[in-house]
């Protein structure tokens, strides 16, 4: 029983998508719950009922745990683009970070990456773009009273649409 739970916990966060994580975790915990329902039944008449109830509860528990573990992982959170839509205001949420607004931004589509992709797959791939931002010169003040001058430079962002 402990081995089944260990495998179930490993499968909770084993997939790259939320849907697959929930399906695989729900199936693993549902199977473990069904076996536990059969093993813990007092008589043979109640085994199918206990297997169904415990299997369903296990599937719900596994899918719920997969959801919470997947949503809690920082790698699964969408990062905002550096380009602000027109009229949108920046909120610093009480932090003392310096917010840098690019002086100029250009967007380029990556058309040819040098990789041969079949035509039937090419239409299903997201379009890749490189966004070049020109970051203006700024002075960064440190906590110890010193300052750093950061020269104007380019920053690059990759976006898939």
N, C-alpha and C positions, 0 to 999 in steps of 0.2 A: 504494500500500500504506500509506503514511504517513497519507493522508487517511482511509482506512478505520479505522485504529487511533485516530486523533483523534476521529472520530465515535463509535467504540466507547467511548472513555474518557468522552466527554460523556454518552453514554447510560447509563453505569454508575450514576450517581446522579440520573437524571432523573425518577424516579417517586416518588410519595409512599408507596407500599407496598413492603414487602420482596419480595413475590411478583412484582409487576410489574417491579421493578428487576432481579431475577434473570432473569426471562423475556426481557426486552428485551436485557439485556447478553449473556445466553447466546446469543440469536439473532444478535446483531450479531457477536460474536466467533466464533461457529460459522460464519457466512457468510464472514467474513474468513479463518478457518482453512481452509475448503473451497477458496476461491479460491487461497490460498497452496499448498495441496496439489496443485491442478491445475497451477499455474504452475511449481512446483518438481519435478514428476514427470520422471524421466529418459526415459520412453517412454509411448506412448499406452495400453499395457496396464495400467500401474500408476496411471493418473490417477484412476479411480473409487475405488480402495482408498486412495490417499493423500488424496483429498478427504474420504472418510468418516472416516479416522483423524484428520486435522488439523482437520476440522470438529468432531468430537466433543471433541477436546482444547481447541479454542478455545471451545466452548460451556461446558465445565467451568471453564475459566479465567475467562471472562466472568461466569458466575454466581457463582463464588467471590469474585471481586473486588467484584461488586455487593453480596454479602452482607457482606463486611468493611467496605466503605465505608459501607453503610447502618447497620450496627451501631455504627460508630465516630462517627457524627454525633450530637452532643448533643441535637439537636432530635427525634431518634427515640427517645429514652429516656423511659420512663414516669416521671412525677414522683409521688412518694408524696403521699397526701392529708395534710392537716394534722391530721386527726382520728385519734387513736391508738385502735385496738381495745382493748377491755377486757383488762387483764393484759399488754399489750405494753410492754416497757421501751425506753427511748431509749438508743441507743448513739452516743456523740459521735466515735468513731474517732480518739481522741487529739487532737482539735482543741480549741482554747480558745474556741470560739464559745459564746455563751450560748444555751441552748435554751429557748424560750418555749412554755409550755403554755397554751392558751386556757382562760380561767376558765369560759366558757360558749359553747356552739355550738348554732346553730339551722339546720335544713335546710329550704329552701323549693323547691318544684317550680315551674319556669317553664312554665306551661300555655299562656298566650296571649302570643305575641311580636308580635302585630299583623300577622302575615304569613299570607296565605291559602295553606294547604298542602292539596293533594288528599288525600282520605281514604285512598286506596290507598297513598300514600307516607307518611302520618302514622304508620302502625303500624311502618314500617321505620326511622324516625328514633330515635336514642337519646333517653332522657328527660334533660332538662337540669335541673340543680339549682343553686341558689345556697346556699352554706353561709356563714353569718355567724358569725364568731368574735369573742368579746370578749377582747381581749388586756389583761391587767392592767398596772397601772403598774409600772415597773421602773427600776433604775439601771444604766446601761451604763458600765462602767469602760473607759477608754481606756488605751493603752500609755504615754502621757506623764504618768500620774498624775491626770489629770482625769476627771471623771465627767459623764455626761449623764443627766438624768431624762426618761424617756419616759412621757408621760401615758397613762392608759387609753384605748384606742381600739378601733374595730371593723376587722376585716380580712375580706375577702370572697374566697371560693374558688368557682370554677365547676367543676362535676363533671358528666360525661356518663355515664349508666349504661345 
